[in-house]
């Protein structure tokens, strides 16, 4: 769809700084690598376990926001994280 839009739109001009383009490329590369690793994990393990583990990625967001942005982790977030970890452990059995 993006390619079609680029071909059809004759007045499209590319503007932006090099840093933004670099970040966009890095995001694309990271997303591609993440997808490949996910599919490799699904091929080697049980789908239910792989999906359970990969579905707790918000835990990383909470931890990184506390570490880099100095955001406070609230009690409901702590309880939610603990429940998510318990759920992943229980789903493995």
SEFIZA-3560 file (N, C-alpha, C; in Angstrom, 3 decimals):
REM SEFIZA-3560
<numar><xx>0.820</xx><yy>-1.178</yy><zz>0.000</zz><atom>N</atom></numar>
<numar><xx>0.000</xx><yy>0.000</yy><zz>0.000</zz><atom>CA</atom></numar>
<numar><xx>0.876</xx><yy>1.258</yy><zz>0.000</zz><atom>C</atom></numar>
<numar><xx>1.931</xx><yy>1.225</yy><zz>0.776</zz><atom>N</atom></numar>
<numar><xx>2.830</xx><yy>2.385</yy><zz>0.818</zz><atom>CA</atom></numar>
<numar><xx>3.463</xx><yy>2.630</yy><zz>-0.540</zz><atom>C</atom></numar>
<numar><xx>3.888</xx><yy>1.558</yy><zz>-1.181</zz><atom>N</atom></numar>
<numar><xx>4.492</xx><yy>1.682</yy><zz>-2.509</zz><atom>CA</atom></numar>
<numar><xx>3.486</xx><yy>2.261</yy><zz>-3.501</zz><atom>C</atom></numar>
<numar><xx>2.245</xx><yy>1.802</yy><zz>-3.451</zz><atom>N</atom></numar>
<numar><xx>1.190</xx><yy>2.320</yy><zz>-4.324</zz><atom>CA</atom></numar>
<numar><xx>0.990</xx><yy>3.820</yy><zz>-4.098</zz><atom>C</atom></numar>
<numar><xx>0.956</xx><yy>4.238</yy><zz>-2.843</zz><atom>N</atom></numar>
<numar><xx>0.764</xx><yy>5.655</yy><zz>-2.532</zz><atom>CA</atom></numar>
<numar><xx>1.939</xx><yy>6.487</yy><zz>-3.018</zz><atom>C</atom></numar>
<numar><xx>3.140</xx><yy>5.963</yy><zz>-2.908</zz><atom>N</atom></numar>
<numar><xx>4.318</xx><yy>6.697</yy><zz>-3.384</zz><atom>CA</atom></numar>
<numar><xx>4.292</xx><yy>6.866</yy><zz>-4.894</zz><atom>C</atom></numar>
<numar><xx>3.843</xx><yy>5.832</yy><zz>-5.586</zz><atom>N</atom></numar>
<numar><xx>3.784</xx><yy>5.896</yy><zz>-7.051</zz><atom>CA</atom></numar>
<numar><xx>2.699</xx><yy>6.868</yy><zz>-7.501</zz><atom>C</atom></numar>
<numar><xx>1.544</xx><yy>6.839</yy><zz>-6.855</zz><atom>N</atom></numar>
<numar><xx>0.408</xx><yy>7.666</yy><zz>-7.264</zz><atom>CA</atom></numar>
<numar><xx>0.566</xx><yy>9.141</yy><zz>-6.912</zz><atom>C</atom></numar>
<numar><xx>1.272</xx><yy>9.447</yy><zz>-5.856</zz><atom>N</atom></numar>
<numar><xx>1.387</xx><yy>10.822</yy><zz>-5.384</zz><atom>CA</atom></numar>
<numar><xx>2.610</xx><yy>11.476</yy><zz>-6.017</zz><atom>C</atom></numar>
<numar><xx>2.372</xx><yy>12.299</yy><zz>-7.032</zz><atom>N</atom></numar>
<numar><xx>3.481</xx><yy>12.929</yy><zz>-7.766</zz><atom>CA</atom></numar>
<numar><xx>4.094</xx><yy>14.107</yy><zz>-7.010</zz><atom>C</atom></numar>
<numar><xx>3.335</xx><yy>14.711</yy><zz>-6.106</zz><atom>N</atom></numar>
<numar><xx>3.832</xx><yy>15.903</yy><zz>-5.425</zz><atom>CA</atom></numar>
<numar><xx>4.479</xx><yy>15.584</yy><zz>-4.077</zz><atom>C</atom></numar>
<numar><xx>4.734</xx><yy>14.328</yy><zz>-3.821</zz><atom>N</atom></numar>
<numar><xx>5.309</xx><yy>13.927</yy><zz>-2.544</zz><atom>CA</atom></numar>
<numar><xx>6.778</xx><yy>14.335</yy><zz>-2.484</zz><atom>C</atom></numar>
<numar><xx>7.133</xx><yy>14.993</yy><zz>-1.411</zz><atom>N</atom></numar>
<numar><xx>8.532</xx><yy>15.357</yy><zz>-1.237</zz><atom>CA</atom></numar>
<numar><xx>9.012</xx><yy>14.783</yy><zz>0.090</zz><atom>C</atom></numar>
<numar><xx>10.223</xx><yy>14.332</yy><zz>0.100</zz><atom>N</atom></numar>
<numar><xx>10.806</xx><yy>13.758</yy><zz>1.297</zz><atom>CA</atom></numar>
<numar><xx>11.563</xx><yy>14.839</yy><zz>2.043</zz><atom>C</atom></numar>
<numar><xx>11.116</xx><yy>15.088</yy><zz>3.272</zz><atom>N</atom></numar>
<numar><xx>11.790</xx><yy>16.067</yy><zz>4.102</zz><atom>CA</atom></numar>
<numar><xx>11.976</xx><yy>15.449</yy><zz>5.478</zz><atom>C</atom></numar>
<numar><xx>13.057</xx><yy>15.731</yy><zz>6.076</zz><atom>N</atom></numar>
<numar><xx>13.319</xx><yy>15.210</yy><zz>7.410</zz><atom>CA</atom></numar>
<numar><xx>14.805</xx><yy>15.239</yy><zz>7.688</zz><atom>C</atom></numar>
<numar><xx>15.100</xx><yy>15.049</yy><zz>8.922</zz><atom>N</atom></numar>
<numar><xx>16.516</xx><yy>15.054</yy><zz>9.262</zz><atom>CA</atom></numar>
<numar><xx>17.045</xx><yy>13.620</yy><zz>9.277</zz><atom>C</atom></numar>
<numar><xx>18.322</xx><yy>13.516</yy><zz>9.193</zz><atom>N</atom></numar>
<numar><xx>18.979</xx><yy>12.220</yy><zz>9.112</zz><atom>CA</atom></numar>
<numar><xx>18.731</xx><yy>11.381</yy><zz>10.362</zz><atom>C</atom></numar>
<numar><xx>18.663</xx><yy>12.033</yy><zz>11.509</zz><atom>N</atom></numar>
<numar><xx>18.443</xx><yy>11.311</yy><zz>12.767</zz><atom>CA</atom></numar>
<numar><xx>17.079</xx><yy>10.621</yy><zz>12.776</zz><atom>C</atom></numar>
<numar><xx>16.042</xx><yy>11.308</yy><zz>12.308</zz><atom>N</atom></numar>
<numar><xx>14.710</xx><yy>10.721</yy><zz>12.247</zz><atom>CA</atom></numar>
<numar><xx>14.658</xx><yy>9.534</yy><zz>11.299</zz><atom>C</atom></numar>
<numar><xx>15.315</xx><yy>9.662</yy><zz>10.163</zz><atom>N</atom></numar>
<numar><xx>15.366</xx><yy>8.562</yy><zz>9.204</zz><atom>CA</atom></numar>
<numar><xx>16.110</xx><yy>7.382</yy><zz>9.802</zz><atom>C</atom></numar>
<numar><xx>17.197</xx><yy>7.646</yy><zz>10.496</zz><atom>N</atom></numar>
<numar><xx>17.970</xx><yy>6.573</yy><zz>11.138</zz><atom>CA</atom></numar>
<numar><xx>17.122</xx><yy>5.832</yy><zz>12.172</zz><atom>C</atom></numar>
<numar><xx>16.380</xx><yy>6.591</yy><zz>13.001</zz><atom>N</atom></numar>
<numar><xx>15.514</xx><yy>5.953</yy><zz>13.992</zz><atom>CA</atom></numar>
<numar><xx>14.426</xx><yy>5.118</yy><zz>13.326</zz><atom>C</atom></numar>
<numar><xx>13.862</xx><yy>5.609</yy><zz>12.241</zz><atom>N</atom></numar>
<numar><xx>12.830</xx><yy>4.863</yy><zz>11.525</zz><atom>CA</atom></numar>
<numar><xx>13.387</xx><yy>3.550</yy><zz>10.980</zz><atom>C</atom></numar>
<numar><xx>14.587</xx><yy>3.602</yy><zz>10.431</zz><atom>N</atom></numar>
<numar><xx>15.221</xx><yy>2.386</yy><zz>9.915</zz><atom>CA</atom></numar>
<numar><xx>15.520</xx><yy>1.417</yy><zz>11.056</zz><atom>C</atom></numar>
<numar><xx>16.009</xx><yy>1.929</yy><zz>12.175</zz><atom>N</atom></numar>
<numar><xx>16.305</xx><yy>1.072</yy><zz>13.325</zz><atom>CA</atom></numar>
<numar><xx>15.045</xx><yy>0.416</yy><zz>13.882</zz><atom>C</atom></numar>
<numar><xx>13.949</xx><yy>1.155</yy><zz>13.918</zz><atom>N</atom></numar>
<numar><xx>12.687</xx><yy>0.586</yy><zz>14.380</zz><atom>CA</atom></numar>
<numar><xx>12.248</xx><yy>-0.539</yy><zz>13.448</zz><atom>C</atom></numar>
<numar><xx>12.392</xx><yy>-0.326</yy><zz>12.153</zz><atom>N</atom></numar>
<numar><xx>12.043</xx><yy>-1.369</yy><zz>11.188</zz><atom>CA</atom></numar>
<numar><xx>12.905</xx><yy>-2.611</yy><zz>11.348</zz><atom>C</atom></numar>
<numar><xx>14.188</xx><yy>-2.419</yy><zz>11.543</zz><atom>N</atom></numar>
<numar><xx>15.105</xx><yy>-3.551</yy><zz>11.731</zz><atom>CA</atom></numar>
<numar><xx>14.764</xx><yy>-4.303</yy><zz>13.022</zz><atom>C</atom></numar>
<numar><xx>14.547</xx><yy>-3.563</yy><zz>14.102</zz><atom>N</atom></numar>
<numar><xx>14.212</xx><yy>-4.208</yy><zz>15.380</zz><atom>CA</atom></numar>
<numar><xx>12.895</xx><yy>-4.968</yy><zz>15.294</zz><atom>C</atom></numar>
<numar><xx>11.906</xx><yy>-4.396</yy><zz>14.632</zz><atom>N</atom></numar>
<numar><xx>10.627</xx><yy>-5.085</yy><zz>14.469</zz><atom>CA</atom></numar>
<numar><xx>10.768</xx><yy>-6.361</yy><zz>13.657</zz><atom>C</atom></numar>
<numar><xx>11.573</xx><yy>-6.309</yy><zz>12.612</zz><atom>N</atom></numar>
<numar><xx>11.802</xx><yy>-7.496</yy><zz>11.783</zz><atom>CA</atom></numar>
<numar><xx>12.523</xx><yy>-8.584</yy><zz>12.575</zz><atom>C</atom></numar>
<numar><xx>13.558</xx><yy>-8.199</yy><zz>13.306</zz><atom>N</atom></numar>
<numar><xx>14.294</xx><yy>-9.175</yy><zz>14.114</zz><atom>CA</atom></numar>
<numar><xx>13.383</xx><yy>-9.773</yy><zz>15.190</zz><atom>C</atom></numar>
<numar><xx>12.563</xx><yy>-8.944</yy><zz>15.825</zz><atom>N</atom></numar>
<numar><xx>11.636</xx><yy>-9.441</yy><zz>16.851</zz><atom>CA</atom></numar>
<numar><xx>10.656</xx><yy>-10.447</yy><zz>16.268</zz><atom>C</atom></numar>
<numar><xx>10.145</xx><yy>-10.167</yy><zz>15.095</zz><atom>N</atom></numar>
<numar><xx>9.218</xx><yy>-11.107</yy><zz>14.451</zz><atom>CA</atom></numar>
<numar><xx>9.910</xx><yy>-12.422</yy><zz>14.126</zz><atom>C</atom></numar>
<numar><xx>11.120</xx><yy>-12.342</yy><zz>13.608</zz><atom>N</atom></numar>
<numar><xx>11.861</xx><yy>-13.568</yy><zz>13.280</zz><atom>CA</atom></numar>
<numar><xx>12.147</xx><yy>-14.397</yy><zz>14.529</zz><atom>C</atom></numar>
<numar><xx>12.559</xx><yy>-13.736</yy><zz>15.605</zz><atom>N</atom></numar>
<numar><xx>12.826</xx><yy>-14.454</yy><zz>16.852</zz><atom>CA</atom></numar>
<numar><xx>11.551</xx><yy>-15.089</yy><zz>17.392</zz><atom>C</atom></numar>
<numar><xx>10.428</xx><yy>-14.368</yy><zz>17.282</zz><atom>N</atom></numar>
<numar><xx>9.145</xx><yy>-14.917</yy><zz>17.727</zz><atom>CA</atom></numar>
<numar><xx>8.806</xx><yy>-16.181</yy><zz>16.943</zz><atom>C</atom></numar>
<numar><xx>8.943</xx><yy>-16.141</yy><zz>15.631</zz><atom>N</atom></numar>
<numar><xx>8.615</xx><yy>-17.310</yy><zz>14.819</zz><atom>CA</atom></numar>
<numar><xx>9.567</xx><yy>-18.471</yy><zz>15.079</zz><atom>C</atom></numar>
<numar><xx>10.824</xx><yy>-18.184</yy><zz>15.336</zz><atom>N</atom></numar>
<numar><xx>11.768</xx><yy>-19.246</yy><zz>15.700</zz><atom>CA</atom></numar>
<numar><xx>11.357</xx><yy>-19.872</yy><zz>17.026</zz><atom>C</atom></numar>
<numar><xx>10.962</xx><yy>-19.037</yy><zz>17.989</zz><atom>N</atom></numar>
<numar><xx>10.525</xx><yy>-19.545</yy><zz>19.295</zz><atom>CA</atom></numar>
<numar><xx>9.270</xx><yy>-20.387</yy><zz>19.164</zz><atom>C</atom></numar>
<numar><xx>8.340</xx><yy>-19.961</yy><zz>18.322</zz><atom>N</atom></numar>
<numar><xx>7.115</xx><yy>-20.747</yy><zz>18.105</zz><atom>CA</atom></numar>
<numar><xx>7.464</xx><yy>-22.092</yy><zz>17.475</zz><atom>C</atom></numar>
<numar><xx>8.453</xx><yy>-22.101</yy><zz>16.599</zz><atom>N</atom></numar>
<numar><xx>8.865</xx><yy>-23.350</yy><zz>15.961</zz><atom>CA</atom></numar>
<numar><xx>9.551</xx><yy>-24.312</yy><zz>16.911</zz><atom>C</atom></numar>
<numar><xx>10.186</xx><yy>-23.791</yy><zz>17.944</zz><atom>N</atom></numar>
<numar><xx>10.936</xx><yy>-24.647</yy><zz>18.864</zz><atom>CA</atom></numar>
<numar><xx>10.188</xx><yy>-24.992</yy><zz>20.141</zz><atom>C</atom></numar>
<numar><xx>9.178</xx><yy>-24.218</yy><zz>20.489</zz><atom>N</atom></numar>
<numar><xx>8.478</xx><yy>-24.456</yy><zz>21.747</zz><atom>CA</atom></numar>
<numar><xx>6.982</xx><yy>-24.540</yy><zz>21.540</zz><atom>C</atom></numar>
<numar><xx>6.277</xx><yy>-24.665</yy><zz>22.646</zz><atom>N</atom></numar>
<numar><xx>4.822</xx><yy>-24.688</yy><zz>22.588</zz><atom>CA</atom></numar>
<numar><xx>4.312</xx><yy>-23.274</yy><zz>22.343</zz><atom>C</atom></numar>
<numar><xx>3.351</xx><yy>-23.166</yy><zz>21.455</zz><atom>N</atom></numar>
<numar><xx>2.826</xx><yy>-21.853</yy><zz>21.092</zz><atom>CA</atom></numar>
<numar><xx>2.235</xx><yy>-21.140</yy><zz>22.312</zz><atom>C</atom></numar>
<numar><xx>1.513</xx><yy>-21.868</yy><zz>23.142</zz><atom>N</atom></numar>
<numar><xx>0.894</xx><yy>-21.254</yy><zz>24.325</zz><atom>CA</atom></numar>
<numar><xx>1.949</xx><yy>-20.647</yy><zz>25.248</zz><atom>C</atom></numar>
<numar><xx>3.055</xx><yy>-21.329</yy><zz>25.420</zz><atom>N</atom></numar>
<numar><xx>4.114</xx><yy>-20.807</yy><zz>26.289</zz><atom>CA</atom></numar>
<numar><xx>4.807</xx><yy>-19.591</yy><zz>25.674</zz><atom>C</atom></numar>
<numar><xx>5.086</xx><yy>-19.665</yy><zz>24.388</zz><atom>N</atom></numar>
<numar><xx>5.773</xx><yy>-18.561</yy><zz>23.715</zz><atom>CA</atom></numar>
<numar><xx>4.908</xx><yy>-17.306</yy><zz>23.734</zz><atom>C</atom></numar>
<numar><xx>3.639</xx><yy>-17.470</yy><zz>23.427</zz><atom>N</atom></numar>
<numar><xx>2.740</xx><yy>-16.312</yy><zz>23.415</zz><atom>CA</atom></numar>
<numar><xx>2.569</xx><yy>-15.753</yy><zz>24.819</zz><atom>C</atom></numar>
<numar><xx>2.497</xx><yy>-16.616</yy><zz>25.809</zz><atom>N</atom></numar>
<numar><xx>2.366</xx><yy>-16.139</yy><zz>27.194</zz><atom>CA</atom></numar>
<numar><xx>3.572</xx><yy>-15.310</yy><zz>27.615</zz><atom>C</atom></numar>
<numar><xx>4.744</xx><yy>-15.774</yy><zz>27.289</zz><atom>N</atom></numar>
<numar><xx>5.955</xx><yy>-15.049</yy><zz>27.674</zz><atom>CA</atom></numar>
<numar><xx>6.066</xx><yy>-13.729</yy><zz>26.908</zz><atom>C</atom></numar>
<numar><xx>5.788</xx><yy>-13.758</yy><zz>25.610</zz><atom>N</atom></numar>
<numar><xx>5.926</xx><yy>-12.531</yy><zz>24.827</zz><atom>CA</atom></numar>
<numar><xx>4.820</xx><yy>-11.520</yy><zz>25.122</zz><atom>C</atom></numar>
<numar><xx>3.739</xx><yy>-11.965</yy><zz>25.713</zz><atom>N</atom></numar>
<numar><xx>2.642</xx><yy>-11.035</yy><zz>25.986</zz><atom>CA</atom></numar>
<numar><xx>2.875</xx><yy>-10.192</yy><zz>27.242</zz><atom>C</atom></numar>
<numar><xx>3.933</xx><yy>-10.451</yy><zz>27.970</zz><atom>N</atom></numar>
<numar><xx>4.204</xx><yy>-9.628</yy><zz>29.154</zz><atom>CA</atom></numar>
<numar><xx>5.217</xx><yy>-8.522</yy><zz>28.858</zz><atom>C</atom></numar>
<numar><xx>5.310</xx><yy>-8.118</yy><zz>27.587</zz><atom>N</atom></numar>
<numar><xx>6.228</xx><yy>-7.035</yy><zz>27.238</zz><atom>CA</atom></numar>
<numar><xx>5.916</xx><yy>-5.712</yy><zz>27.939</zz><atom>C</atom></numar>
<numar><xx>4.670</xx><yy>-5.419</yy><zz>28.376</zz><atom>N</atom></numar>
<numar><xx>4.473</xx><yy>-4.173</yy><zz>29.131</zz><atom>CA</atom></numar>
<numar><xx>5.294</xx><yy>-4.119</yy><zz>30.422</zz><atom>C</atom></numar>
<numar><xx>5.688</xx><yy>-5.269</yy><zz>30.935</zz><atom>N</atom></numar>
<numar><xx>6.558</xx><yy>-5.306</yy><zz>32.111</zz><atom>CA</atom></numar>
<numar><xx>7.862</xx><yy>-4.564</yy><zz>31.822</zz><atom>C</atom></numar>
<numar><xx>8.409</xx><yy>-4.764</yy><zz>30.637</zz><atom>N</atom></numar>
<numar><xx>9.645</xx><yy>-4.080</yy><zz>30.245</zz><atom>CA</atom></numar>
<numar><xx>9.407</xx><yy>-2.567</yy><zz>30.205</zz><atom>C</atom></numar>
<numar><xx>8.249</xx><yy>-2.163</yy><zz>29.679</zz><atom>N</atom></numar>
<numar><xx>7.932</xx><yy>-0.738</yy><zz>29.604</zz><atom>CA</atom></numar>
<numar><xx>7.860</xx><yy>-0.118</yy><zz>30.995</zz><atom>C</atom></numar>
<numar><xx>7.223</xx><yy>-0.807</yy><zz>31.909</zz><atom>N</atom></numar>
<numar><xx>7.106</xx><yy>-0.299</yy><zz>33.283</zz><atom>CA</atom></numar>
<numar><xx>8.488</xx><yy>-0.164</yy><zz>33.915</zz><atom>C</atom></numar>
<numar><xx>9.310</xx><yy>-1.186</yy><zz>33.760</zz><atom>N</atom></numar>
<numar><xx>10.650</xx><yy>-1.144</yy><zz>34.357</zz><atom>CA</atom></numar>
<numar><xx>11.525</xx><yy>-0.057</yy><zz>33.727</zz><atom>C</atom></numar>
<numar><xx>11.472</xx><yy>0.077</yy><zz>32.399</zz><atom>N</atom></numar>
<numar><xx>12.286</xx><yy>1.096</yy><zz>31.735</zz><atom>CA</atom></numar>
<numar><xx>11.803</xx><yy>2.509</yy><zz>32.056</zz><atom>C</atom></numar>
<numar><xx>10.482</xx><yy>2.671</yy><zz>32.209</zz><atom>N</atom></numar>
<numar><xx>9.980</xx><yy>4.010</yy><zz>32.562</zz><atom>CA</atom></numar>
<numar><xx>10.420</xx><yy>4.396</yy><zz>33.968</zz><atom>C</atom></numar>
<numar><xx>10.489</xx><yy>3.419</yy><zz>34.856</zz><atom>N</atom></numar>
<numar><xx>10.970</xx><yy>3.708</yy><zz>36.206</zz><atom>CA</atom></numar>
<numar><xx>12.468</xx><yy>4.007</yy><zz>36.196</zz><atom>C</atom></numar>
<numar><xx>13.202</xx><yy>3.280</yy><zz>35.379</zz><atom>N</atom></numar>
<numar><xx>14.648</xx><yy>3.434</yy><zz>35.333</zz><atom>CA</atom></numar>
<numar><xx>15.080</xx><yy>4.728</yy><zz>34.640</zz><atom>C</atom></numar>
<numar><xx>14.551</xx><yy>4.989</yy><zz>33.450</zz><atom>N</atom></numar>
<numar><xx>15.022</xx><yy>6.122</yy><zz>32.662</zz><atom>CA</atom></numar>
<numar><xx>14.215</xx><yy>7.399</yy><zz>32.871</zz><atom>C</atom></numar>
<numar><xx>12.909</xx><yy>7.262</yy><zz>33.070</zz><atom>N</atom></numar>
<numar><xx>12.061</xx><yy>8.450</yy><zz>33.202</zz><atom>CA</atom></numar>
<numar><xx>11.766</xx><yy>8.802</yy><zz>34.651</zz><atom>C</atom></numar>
<numar><xx>12.279</xx><yy>7.988</yy><zz>35.554</zz><atom>N</atom></numar>
<numar><xx>12.095</xx><yy>8.203</yy><zz>36.996</zz><atom>CA</atom></numar>
<numar><xx>10.610</xx><yy>8.240</yy><zz>37.399</zz><atom>C</atom></numar>
<numar><xx>9.787</xx><yy>7.462</yy><zz>36.686</zz><atom>N</atom></numar>
<numar><xx>8.374</xx><yy>7.374</yy><zz>37.051</zz><atom>CA</atom></numar>
<numar><xx>8.215</xx><yy>6.415</yy><zz>38.221</zz><atom>C</atom></numar>
<numar><xx>7.314</xx><yy>6.753</yy><zz>39.107</zz><atom>N</atom></numar>
<numar><xx>7.059</xx><yy>5.891</yy><zz>40.260</zz><atom>CA</atom></numar>
<numar><xx>6.207</xx><yy>4.698</yy><zz>39.825</zz><atom>C</atom></numar>
<numar><xx>6.571</xx><yy>3.534</yy><zz>40.331</zz><atom>N</atom></numar>
<numar><xx>5.774</xx><yy>2.339</yy><zz>40.078</zz><atom>CA</atom></numar>
<numar><xx>4.741</xx><yy>2.245</yy><zz>41.195</zz><atom>C</atom></numar>
<numar><xx>3.478</xx><yy>2.255</yy><zz>40.803</zz><atom>N</atom></numar>
<numar><xx>2.400</xx><yy>2.253</yy><zz>41.795</zz><atom>CA</atom></numar>
<numar><xx>2.105</xx><yy>0.839</yy><zz>42.269</zz><atom>C</atom></numar>
<numar><xx>1.407</xx><yy>0.742</yy><zz>43.383</zz><atom>N</atom></numar>
<numar><xx>1.028</xx><yy>-0.564</yy><zz>43.924</zz><atom>CA</atom></numar>
<numar><xx>0.184</xx><yy>-1.376</yy><zz>42.942</zz><atom>C</atom></numar>
<numar><xx>-0.817</xx><yy>-0.786</yy><zz>42.271</zz><atom>N</atom></numar>
<numar><xx>-1.563</xx><yy>-1.575</yy><zz>41.285</zz><atom>CA</atom></numar>
<numar><xx>-0.675</xx><yy>-2.106</yy><zz>40.152</zz><atom>C</atom></numar>
<numar><xx>0.329</xx><yy>-1.334</yy><zz>39.736</zz><atom>N</atom></numar>
<numar><xx>1.248</xx><yy>-1.818</yy><zz>38.710</zz><atom>CA</atom></numar>
<numar><xx>2.080</xx><yy>-2.985</yy><zz>39.225</zz><atom>C</atom></numar>
<numar><xx>2.543</xx><yy>-2.882</yy><zz>40.453</zz><atom>N</atom></numar>
<numar><xx>3.320</xx><yy>-3.976</yy><zz>41.043</zz><atom>CA</atom></numar>
<numar><xx>2.471</xx><yy>-5.243</yy><zz>41.131</zz><atom>C</atom></numar>
<numar><xx>1.236</xx><yy>-5.093</yy><zz>41.581</zz><atom>N</atom></numar>
<numar><xx>0.335</xx><yy>-6.246</yy><zz>41.679</zz><atom>CA</atom></numar>
<numar><xx>0.072</xx><yy>-6.824</yy><zz>40.298</zz><atom>C</atom></numar>
<numar><xx>-0.154</xx><yy>-5.960</yy><zz>39.306</zz><atom>N</atom></numar>
<numar><xx>-0.379</xx><yy>-6.425</yy><zz>37.935</zz><atom>CA</atom></numar>
<numar><xx>0.815</xx><yy>-7.179</yy><zz>37.379</zz><atom>C</atom></numar>
<numar><xx>2.015</xx><yy>-6.667</yy><zz>37.635</zz><atom>N</atom></numar>
<numar><xx>3.238</xx><yy>-7.335</yy><zz>37.179</zz><atom>CA</atom></numar>
<numar><xx>3.367</xx><yy>-8.705</yy><zz>37.840</zz><atom>C</atom></numar>
<numar><xx>3.126</xx><yy>-8.766</yy><zz>39.128</zz><atom>N</atom></numar>
<numar><xx>3.215</xx><yy>-10.049</yy><zz>39.828</zz><atom>CA</atom></numar>
<numar><xx>2.205</xx><yy>-11.051</yy><zz>39.286</zz><atom>C</atom></numar>
<numar><xx>0.965</xx><yy>-10.592</yy><zz>39.055</zz><atom>N</atom></numar>
<numar><xx>-0.050</xx><yy>-11.485</yy><zz>38.487</zz><atom>CA</atom></numar>
<numar><xx>0.349</xx><yy>-11.960</yy><zz>37.089</zz><atom>C</atom></numar>
<numar><xx>0.944</xx><yy>-11.071</yy><zz>36.293</zz><atom>N</atom></numar>
<numar><xx>1.368</xx><yy>-11.453</yy><zz>34.948</zz><atom>CA</atom></numar>
<numar><xx>2.464</xx><yy>-12.512</yy><zz>35.003</zz><atom>C</atom></numar>
<numar><xx>3.414</xx><yy>-12.329</yy><zz>35.898</zz><atom>N</atom></numar>
<numar><xx>4.497</xx><yy>-13.313</yy><zz>36.035</zz><atom>CA</atom></numar>
<numar><xx>3.944</xx><yy>-14.650</yy><zz>36.526</zz><atom>C</atom></numar>
<numar><xx>3.042</xx><yy>-14.609</yy><zz>37.506</zz><atom>N</atom></numar>
<numar><xx>2.409</xx><yy>-15.843</yy><zz>37.996</zz><atom>CA</atom></numar>
<numar><xx>1.630</xx><yy>-16.528</yy><zz>36.884</zz><atom>C</atom></numar>
<numar><xx>0.919</xx><yy>-15.735</yy><zz>36.069</zz><atom>N</atom></numar>
<numar><xx>0.148</xx><yy>-16.320</yy><zz>34.962</zz><atom>CA</atom></numar>
<numar><xx>1.045</xx><yy>-17.021</yy><zz>33.955</zz><atom>C</atom></numar>
<numar><xx>2.183</xx><yy>-16.423</yy><zz>33.650</zz><atom>N</atom></numar>
<numar><xx>3.110</xx><yy>-17.057</yy><zz>32.700</zz><atom>CA</atom></numar>
<numar><xx>3.659</xx><yy>-18.355</yy><zz>33.281</zz><atom>C</atom></numar>
<numar><xx>3.998</xx><yy>-18.334</yy><zz>34.551</zz><atom>N</atom></numar>
<numar><xx>4.514</xx><yy>-19.549</yy><zz>35.196</zz><atom>CA</atom></numar>
<numar><xx>3.455</xx><yy>-20.642</yy><zz>35.201</zz><atom>C</atom></numar>
<numar><xx>2.218</xx><yy>-20.278</yy><zz>35.545</zz><atom>N</atom></numar>
<numar><xx>1.139</xx><yy>-21.263</yy><zz>35.586</zz><atom>CA</atom></numar>
<numar><xx>0.786</xx><yy>-21.796</yy><zz>34.202</zz><atom>C</atom></numar>
<numar><xx>0.896</xx><yy>-20.955</yy><zz>33.192</zz><atom>N</atom></numar>
<numar><xx>0.557</xx><yy>-21.421</yy><zz>31.843</zz><atom>CA</atom></numar>
<numar><xx>1.595</xx><yy>-22.385</yy><zz>31.279</zz><atom>C</atom></numar>
<numar><xx>2.766</xx><yy>-22.423</yy><zz>31.873</zz><atom>N</atom></numar>
<numar><xx>3.808</xx><yy>-23.339</yy><zz>31.418</zz><atom>CA</atom></numar>
<numar><xx>3.555</xx><yy>-24.772</yy><zz>31.869</zz><atom>C</atom></numar>
<numar><xx>2.631</xx><yy>-24.959</yy><zz>32.827</zz><atom>N</atom></numar>
<numar><xx>2.376</xx><yy>-26.297</yy><zz>33.336</zz><atom>CA</atom></numar>
<numar><xx>1.151</xx><yy>-26.893</yy><zz>32.751</zz><atom>C</atom></numar>
//
